[in-house]
């Protein structure tokens, strides 16, 4: 297992498209990091460079302090699991898992009895020991993915790279495998890079999350850090379902008090909000505020000590045990909040909003 460090890494393709830009990242031995971002963020390019199958344009990648440029890709002992299973349909599960141990450059390192022992140990961990002599066509999607993971694990890799490994599976199976992966990775004590566009997947599996957009790191931290303290509006929109509500407002001063103002939205700023605003060091008086759906309280009438922001119900969507209310504030502000499913206001019903917590970002 290895500590991995990316130092000022760039990846620029021939058509001058910058996939990764000046990326610095250090992952401790046996850690699980999720690289989270939308399509085109540069996630897969990072994995390919770590695996040594894509050249680094500038910068360097180190395994335990040693540059990977000094080695051929097959000498790095890096395993990669893709979204597609990439199993050989004519081989049994046993033969698929054994394949990397029987490669020409590895055959000399593994006797037949060692190969059998390694496969049986991996099969027990993945709970596929009863499937070893079936063909891939006889397996379910989840079972096939475990076989693909087994093929990566059997070689005892220094680093495991996983590129959207469960993105194509149904929601129920994805939820099941998230929990399995977390336990499996800690049991194997290996360093894991897990690429995904799904924040729930990243939060449930990884110890550390690196959020990427257009090849640039937006934020690195624990799931709790990133959820509670998003570094910018991009991170805030990526995390949460429904995502955070974002509104550009003006900061106005009236009778020695400061207000966040937009149409009929007017919020008196307390000391904490003023401090957040000053910390952004903006060049004008426009600021982007963010409110998570669960931080919006709705009432039928004005109440003391609340913001009492007037709104009307624009749309209601039922999602299992809760409803998503889309509220119209003023002429063109739409905000989502969640309430228990038994709360079903009428369309255009008037209500009042209170924000329990307000984030601030540069617009």
C-alpha positions in Angstrom: 0.0 0.0 0.0 1.4 3.4 -0.9 1.1 7.1 -0.1 0.3 8.9 -3.3 1.2 12.5 -4.0 0.3 14.6 -7.1 2.6 17.6 -7.4 1.6 20.5 -9.7 0.1 18.0 -12.2 -1.1 19.2 -15.6 -2.8 17.2 -18.3 -3.1 18.9 -21.7 -4.3 17.0 -24.7 -3.1 17.5 -28.3 -6.1 19.7 -29.1 -5.0 22.0 -26.3 -7.8 21.0 -24.0 -6.7 21.3 -20.4 -8.1 18.3 -18.5 -6.1 18.8 -15.3 -4.6 22.1 -14.2 -1.9 22.5 -11.6 -3.3 19.8 -9.3 -1.7 19.2 -5.9 -3.0 16.3 -3.8 -1.6 14.0 -1.2 -3.2 10.8 0.0 -2.0 8.9 3.0 -1.3 5.2 2.9 -4.5 3.0 3.1 -6.8 6.0 2.7 -10.0 6.2 0.6 -10.4 9.3 -1.5 -13.3 10.1 -3.7 -12.7 12.4 -6.7 -16.1 14.0 -7.2 -17.2 16.2 -10.1 -19.4 16.4 -13.2 -18.6 15.0 -16.6 -15.5 16.6 -18.1 -14.1 17.6 -14.8 -10.8 15.7 -15.4 -11.5 12.7 -13.0 -10.6 9.9 -15.4 -7.6 11.7 -16.7 -6.2 11.8 -13.1 -6.7 8.0 -12.7 -5.0 7.3 -16.1 -2.0 9.3 -15.1 -1.7 7.6 -11.7 -1.9 4.2 -13.5 0.9 5.3 -15.8 -1.2 4.7 -19.0 -1.5 8.5 -19.8 1.6 10.7 -19.8 1.8 13.6 -17.4 2.1 16.9 -19.3 3.7 18.7 -16.4 4.4 18.0 -12.8 4.9 14.6 -11.1 3.1 11.8 -9.3 4.9 10.1 -6.4 4.4 6.7 -4.8 6.0 6.7 -1.4 8.1 9.6 -2.5 9.3 8.0 -5.7 8.3 9.3 -9.1 6.2 6.9 -11.2 8.0 8.2 -14.3 10.9 5.9 -13.3 8.7 2.8 -14.0 6.7 1.2 -16.7 3.0 1.0 -16.1 3.0 -2.7 -15.4 5.7 -2.2 -12.8 3.6 0.2 -10.7 1.3 -2.6 -9.4 -1.8 -0.4 -9.8 -5.2 -2.0 -10.3 -8.1 -0.3 -12.1 -11.9 -1.1 -12.1 -14.0 0.5 -14.7 -17.7 1.3 -15.0 -18.0 -1.5 -17.6 -17.1 -4.9 -16.1 -14.7 -5.8 -19.0 -14.9 -9.5 -18.1 -13.9 -12.2 -20.6 -17.3 -13.9 -21.5 -15.6 -17.2 -22.5 -13.8 -17.5 -19.1 -15.2 -18.6 -15.8 -15.2 -16.3 -12.8 -12.1 -18.1 -11.5 -10.3 -17.7 -14.8 -11.3 -14.0 -15.0 -9.9 -13.3 -11.5 -6.8 -15.3 -12.2 -6.0 -13.5 -15.5 -3.7 -10.8 -14.1 -1.7 -13.4 -12.2 -1.1 -15.4 -15.3 0.1 -12.4 -17.4 3.5 -13.1 -19.0 5.4 -10.7 -16.7 3.7 -12.1 -13.6 3.6 -15.9 -14.2 7.1 -16.3 -12.7 5.9 -14.8 -9.4 2.9 -17.0 -8.8 2.8 -20.8 -8.6 -0.5 -22.6 -9.4 -1.2 -23.3 -5.7 -0.5 -19.6 -4.8 -2.9 -18.4 -7.5 -5.7 -20.8 -6.2 -5.1 -19.6 -2.6 -5.2 -15.9 -3.6 -8.4 -16.3 -5.6 -10.2 -18.3 -2.9 -9.3 -15.6 -0.3 -10.6 -12.8 -2.5 -13.7 -14.7 -3.3 -14.5 -15.1 0.4 -14.0 -11.4 1.0 -16.4 -10.6 -2.0 -18.8 -13.4 -1.1 -18.6 -14.9 -4.6 -16.9 -18.2 -3.6 -20.0 -20.2 -4.9 -19.7 -18.4 -8.3 -16.1 -19.3 -9.2 -17.0 -21.8 -12.0 -19.8 -19.8 -13.6 -19.5 -17.7 -16.7 -20.2 -14.0 -16.6 -23.5 -14.5 -18.5 -24.8 -16.4 -15.6 -24.2 -13.6 -13.1 -26.2 -10.6 -12.0 -24.9 -7.0 -12.5 -23.7 -6.8 -8.9 -22.0 -10.2 -9.1 -20.2 -9.2 -12.3 -18.9 -6.0 -10.7 -17.6 -8.0 -7.7 -15.7 -10.2 -10.1 -14.2 -7.2 -11.7 -13.2 -5.9 -8.3 -11.8 -9.4 -7.4 -9.6 -9.3 -10.5 -8.1 -6.1 -9.3 -7.7 -7.2 -5.7 -6.1 -10.6 -6.4 -2.8 -9.0 -7.3 -2.7 -7.1 -4.0 -2.2 -3.7 -5.6 -0.3 -0.8 -4.1 -3.1 1.5 -5.3 -6.6 0.8 -6.5 -8.3 3.1 -9.0 -12.1 2.8 -9.4 -13.8 4.8 -12.2 -17.5 5.1 -11.7 -17.7 1.3 -10.8 -21.4 1.2 -10.0 -22.7 4.1 -12.1 -24.7 1.9 -14.5 -26.4 -0.2 -11.8 -29.9 0.3 -10.5 -30.5 2.5 -7.4 -31.1 -0.4 -5.0 -28.0 -2.3 -6.0 -25.9 0.9 -5.9 -27.1 1.6 -2.3 -26.1 -2.0 -1.3 -22.7 -1.9 -2.9 -21.8 1.5 -1.3 -21.9 -0.1 2.1 -20.0 -3.2 0.9 -17.3 -1.1 -0.7 -16.7 0.9 2.5 -16.2 -2.2 4.6 -14.2 -4.0 1.9 -11.7 -1.2 1.4 -11.0 -0.8 5.1 -10.7 -4.6 5.4 -8.2 -4.7 2.6 -6.1 -1.8 3.9 -5.3 -0.5 0.5 -5.1 3.1 -0.9 -8.2 3.8 -3.1 -9.0 6.5 -5.6 -12.8 6.4 -6.2 -14.1 8.5 -9.1 -17.8 9.4 -9.1 -20.3 12.1 -10.1 -22.7 11.1 -7.3 -22.1 13.0 -4.1 -24.1 10.4 -2.1 -21.7 7.7 -3.3 -18.7 9.8 -2.4 -20.0 10.7 1.0 -20.8 7.1 1.9 -17.5 5.5 0.7 -14.7 7.9 1.1 -12.7 9.3 4.1 -11.6 12.3 2.1 -13.4 14.0 -0.9 -11.7 16.0 -3.6 -14.2 18.1 -5.6 -13.0 18.8 -9.1 -14.4 21.1 -11.8 -12.7 21.7 -15.2 -9.5 20.2 -14.0 -9.2 22.5 -10.9 -9.7 21.4 -7.3 -12.6 23.3 -5.7 -12.4 21.8 -2.2 -10.7 19.0 -0.3 -12.0 17.7 3.0 -14.1 15.2 4.9 -17.7 14.7 3.9 -18.8 16.7 7.0 -16.4 19.5 6.3 -17.6 19.9 2.7 -21.3 19.7 3.6 -21.2 22.2 6.4 -18.6 24.6 4.9 -18.7 24.5 1.1 -15.9 26.7 -0.3 -17.9 28.2 -3.2 -21.3 28.1 -4.9 -20.1 25.3 -7.3 -19.5 22.9 -4.3 -22.8 24.0 -2.7 -24.8 23.1 -5.8 -23.1 19.8 -6.2 -23.9 18.6 -2.7 -27.5 18.0 -1.6 -30.8 16.8 -3.0 -32.5 19.1 -3.6 -29.4 21.3 -4.0 -28.8 24.5 -2.2 -30.9 27.5 -3.2 -28.7 30.3 -4.5 -29.8 34.0 -5.0 -27.7 37.1 -5.9 -28.8 39.9 -3.6 -27.6 43.4 -2.8 -26.3 44.6 0.6 -28.0 47.8 1.6 -27.7 50.0 4.6 -30.7 51.5 6.4 -30.8 53.3 9.8 -27.3 51.9 10.6 -28.4 48.3 9.8 -27.3 46.2 6.9 -29.8 44.2 4.9 -29.7 41.5 2.2 -32.2 42.8 -0.4 -33.8 41.6 -3.6 -37.3 42.6 -4.6 -39.5 41.7 -1.6 -36.7 39.6 0.0 -35.2 41.7 2.8 -33.1 40.1 5.5 -31.5 42.0 8.4 -27.9 41.0 8.7 -26.7 39.9 12.2 -23.0 40.1 13.3 -22.2 36.6 11.9 -23.6 37.4 8.5 -21.8 40.8 8.4 -18.6 39.0 9.3 -19.1 36.4 6.5 -19.8 39.2 4.0 -16.7 41.2 4.9 -14.5 38.0 4.7 -15.4 37.7 1.0 -13.8 41.1 0.3 -16.1 41.9 -2.6 -15.6 44.8 -4.9 -19.2 45.8 -4.9 -22.3 45.3 -2.8 -23.6 42.2 -4.6 -23.3 38.8 -2.8 -24.6 35.3 -3.6 -26.5 33.8 -0.7 -27.2 30.1 -0.3 -29.9 28.4 1.8 -30.2 24.6 2.0 -33.8 23.3 1.6 -33.9 21.8 5.1 -32.9 25.1 6.6 -36.1 26.8 5.4 -39.0 26.9 7.8 -42.4 27.7 6.5 -45.4 29.1 8.4 -48.9 30.1 7.5 -48.7 33.4 9.3 -46.1 35.8 10.6 -44.3 34.9 13.8 -42.2 36.9 16.1 -38.4 36.6 15.8 -38.6 35.1 12.4 -37.7 36.6 9.0 -41.3 36.3 7.8 -40.3 36.4 4.1 -43.6 36.3 2.0 -43.8 33.5 -0.6 -46.3 31.5 -2.6 -46.3 27.8 -3.4 -45.4 27.3 -7.1 -45.0 23.5 -7.3 -45.3 20.5 -5.1 -43.5 17.1 -5.7 -44.0 14.0 -3.6 -40.9 11.9 -3.0 -41.8 9.0 -0.7 -42.1 10.2 2.9 -41.5 13.9 2.1 -42.7 16.6 -0.3 -40.5 19.1 -2.1 -42.1 22.5 -2.2 -41.0 24.9 -4.8 -41.7 28.4 -3.4 -41.9 31.7 -5.3 -40.4 34.6 -3.6 -41.1 37.9 -5.4 -41.4 37.8 -9.2 -38.6 35.4 -10.2 -37.0 33.7 -7.2 -37.8 30.0 -6.9 -36.7 28.1 -3.8 -37.0 24.5 -2.8 -37.7 23.2 0.7 -38.6 19.8 2.1 -41.5 19.0 4.4 -43.2 15.7 5.6 -45.5 14.2 3.1 -48.6 15.0 5.1 -48.0 18.7 4.6 -49.7 19.5 1.3 -50.3 23.2 0.8 -52.4 24.4 -2.2 -50.8 25.9 -5.3 -50.5 29.7 -4.8 -51.1 29.4 -1.1 -49.4 32.3 0.7 -46.9 31.5 3.4 -43.9 33.0 5.2 -40.3 31.7 5.3 -37.6 31.7 7.8 -33.9 30.8 7.0 -32.2 29.0 9.8 -28.7 29.2 8.2 -27.4 31.4 5.3 -24.2 30.8 3.4 -22.4 33.5 1.4 -20.3 33.2 -1.7 -18.7 35.4 -4.3 -21.2 35.9 -7.2 
